[in-house]
């Protein structure tokens, strides 16, 4: 694409950081719309969100351990293992987000049931 390697990594990290913030907002809105229309959220939707958010989190957290210059030119002997560490760091964040979504779903369902009574 004609982009220098280190700049491409910077663009990727900016994109994943934006995605990490925006994806939960979009998911909450979709969940609320779905619940308001009388349907519960299917497990496949949560699984899809988890995969997308995990990818975004892993990319975002990896920038804490390395730089584009290191990844492109192999300085300091790093070999990409930092992405595995970032993946392990992303798991607790993803678990907390899933628990938060479950609580929000419960509250929304209770509110809708009280409104219908």
C-alpha positions as CSV (number, residue, x, y, z in Angstrom):
1,X,0.0,0.0,0.0
2,X,3.0,2.3,0.0
3,X,3.0,2.9,3.8
4,X,6.3,2.5,5.7
5,X,6.2,-0.5,8.0
6,X,6.5,1.5,11.3
7,X,3.8,3.9,10.2
8,X,1.5,1.0,9.3
9,X,1.8,-0.3,12.9
10,X,1.0,3.1,14.3
11,X,-2.1,3.3,12.1
12,X,-3.1,-0.2,13.2
13,X,-2.7,0.7,16.9
14,X,-4.8,3.9,16.5
15,X,-7.5,1.9,14.7
16,X,-7.6,-0.8,17.3
17,X,-7.7,1.8,20.1
18,X,-10.7,3.5,18.5
19,X,-12.3,0.1,18.0
20,X,-11.8,-0.9,21.6
21,X,-13.7,2.2,22.7
22,X,-16.5,2.2,20.0
23,X,-17.3,-1.6,19.9
24,X,-18.8,-1.8,23.4
25,X,-20.9,1.3,22.8
26,X,-22.3,-0.1,19.6
27,X,-22.9,-3.5,21.3
28,X,-24.8,-1.8,24.2
29,X,-27.0,0.1,21.8
30,X,-27.8,-3.0,19.7
31,X,-28.5,-4.9,22.9
32,X,-30.9,-2.3,24.1
33,X,-32.7,-2.1,20.8
34,X,-33.0,-5.9,20.7
35,X,-34.3,-6.0,24.3
36,X,-36.8,-3.2,23.7
37,X,-38.2,-5.0,20.7
38,X,-39.0,-8.0,23.0
39,X,-36.2,-10.3,22.0
40,X,-33.3,-11.5,24.2
41,X,-29.8,-11.4,22.9
42,X,-28.6,-14.5,21.2
43,X,-25.3,-16.1,22.4
44,X,-23.8,-15.7,18.9
45,X,-24.0,-11.9,19.1
46,X,-22.0,-11.9,22.4
47,X,-19.5,-14.3,20.9
48,X,-19.1,-12.1,17.9
49,X,-18.6,-9.1,20.1
50,X,-16.0,-11.0,22.3
51,X,-14.0,-12.0,19.2
52,X,-14.0,-8.5,17.8
53,X,-13.2,-6.8,21.1
54,X,-10.5,-9.3,22.0
55,X,-8.8,-8.6,18.7
56,X,-9.0,-4.8,19.3
57,X,-7.8,-5.1,22.9
58,X,-4.9,-7.3,22.0
59,X,-3.7,-4.9,19.3
60,X,-4.2,-1.9,21.6
61,X,-2.3,-3.5,24.5
62,X,0.5,-4.7,22.3
63,X,1.6,-1.1,21.7
64,X,2.5,-0.9,25.4
65,X,5.2,-3.5,24.9
66,X,6.7,-2.7,21.5
67,X,7.0,-0.1,18.8
68,X,6.6,-0.3,15.0
69,X,10.3,0.2,14.6
70,X,11.0,-2.8,16.8
71,X,8.5,-5.0,15.0
72,X,9.7,-4.0,11.5
73,X,13.4,-4.0,12.0
74,X,13.9,-6.6,14.7
75,X,15.8,-4.4,17.2
76,X,16.3,-5.6,20.8
77,X,15.6,-9.2,19.9
78,X,11.8,-9.1,20.2
79,X,10.1,-11.7,18.2
80,X,6.4,-10.8,18.4
81,X,5.8,-12.6,21.8
82,X,4.5,-9.3,23.2
83,X,1.3,-10.0,21.3
84,X,0.8,-13.2,23.3
85,X,1.2,-11.3,26.5
86,X,-1.2,-8.6,25.3
87,X,-3.7,-11.3,24.6
88,X,-3.5,-12.7,28.1
89,X,-3.9,-9.1,29.5
90,X,-7.0,-8.6,27.3
91,X,-8.8,-11.6,28.8
92,X,-9.6,-10.1,32.2
93,X,-10.8,-6.9,30.5
94,X,-13.1,-9.0,28.3
95,X,-14.5,-10.9,31.3
96,X,-15.3,-7.6,33.1
97,X,-17.0,-6.3,29.9
98,X,-19.1,-9.5,29.6
99,X,-20.2,-9.2,33.3
100,X,-21.1,-5.6,32.8
101,X,-23.2,-6.5,29.7
102,X,-24.9,-9.2,31.6
103,X,-25.8,-6.7,34.4
104,X,-27.0,-4.1,31.9
105,X,-29.1,-6.8,30.2
106,X,-30.7,-7.8,33.5
107,X,-31.5,-4.2,34.4
108,X,-33.0,-3.5,31.0
109,X,-35.1,-6.6,31.1
110,X,-36.4,-5.8,34.6
111,X,-37.2,-2.3,33.5
112,X,-39.1,-3.5,30.4
113,X,-41.0,-6.0,32.5
114,X,-42.0,-3.4,35.1
115,X,-43.1,-1.1,32.3
116,X,-45.3,-3.8,30.7
117,X,-47.0,-4.6,34.0
